[in-house]
Amino acid sequence: MKTNIVKIGNSQGIRIPKVLLEQSRLGTEVELEVQDDAIILRPASKPRQGWDERFRLMASEGDDRMVDKGFDHQTEFDKDEWEW
């Protein structure tokens, strides 16, 4: 499918046909990337997307404990010098 690049203020853009938007399931926010001589358009990722479900899964499987066991004891500095 061909389309034209159009002037939009100081920028340029394209109109994406509805059928392509539906097929690609793009939302209102996208990420653009240049690869070789092509512009890649993909749905914008959200930071920490899916973390809540992964944390629930970890908790249900008992896999949500501290990895670093070094925090379960006090050092001499903690006992003598650190002020809370």
C-alpha positions in Angstrom: 0.0 0.0 0.0 1.4 3.4 -0.9 0.8 6.7 0.8 2.1 10.2 0.6 4.3 12.1 3.1 2.4 15.4 4.0 3.5 18.6 5.7 2.3 18.9 9.3 3.5 22.3 10.7 7.3 22.2 10.7 7.3 18.4 10.5 6.0 15.8 8.0 3.9 12.8 8.5 1.8 10.1 6.9 -1.8 9.0 7.2 -2.2 5.4 8.2 -5.3 3.7 6.9 -7.7 2.4 9.5 -7.4 -1.2 8.3 -3.6 -1.1 8.9 -4.1 0.3 12.4 -6.6 -2.4 13.2 -4.4 -5.2 11.9 -1.3 -3.9 13.7 -3.2 -3.1 16.9 -1.2 0.1 17.3 -2.5 2.4 20.1 -2.2 6.2 20.3 1.5 6.1 21.3 4.2 4.4 19.2 7.9 4.0 19.0 9.9 4.8 15.9 13.2 3.2 15.0 15.4 3.5 11.9 16.9 0.2 10.6 19.0 0.4 7.5 16.9 2.6 5.2 13.5 1.8 6.8 11.5 3.4 9.6 10.1 0.8 12.0 6.8 1.7 13.8 5.7 -0.4 16.8 3.4 0.0 19.8 5.1 2.0 22.6 6.3 -0.2 25.5 5.5 0.9 29.0 8.2 0.8 31.6 7.5 -2.1 34.1 4.7 -3.4 31.9 3.6 -6.8 33.3 5.6 -6.5 36.5 2.5 -6.6 38.7 1.4 -10.0 37.3 5.0 -11.3 37.5 5.2 -10.3 41.2 1.9 -12.0 41.9 3.2 -15.1 40.2 6.4 -15.0 42.2 4.5 -14.6 45.5 2.2 -17.5 44.7 5.2 -19.7 44.0 7.1 -18.6 47.1 9.8 -17.1 44.9 9.7 -13.5 46.4 12.4 -13.7 49.0 15.6 -11.7 49.3 18.4 -13.0 47.0 21.2 -11.3 48.9 21.4 -12.9 52.3 24.0 -10.3 53.5 21.3 -8.1 54.9 20.1 -10.4 57.7 23.0 -9.6 60.1 24.6 -6.5 61.5 28.2 -5.5 61.0 30.4 -4.0 63.6 29.8 -0.6 62.0 26.0 -1.2 62.3 26.3 -2.0 65.9 28.8 0.6 67.1 28.8 3.6 64.7 25.5 3.8 62.8 22.9 6.2 64.3 19.3 5.5 63.6 
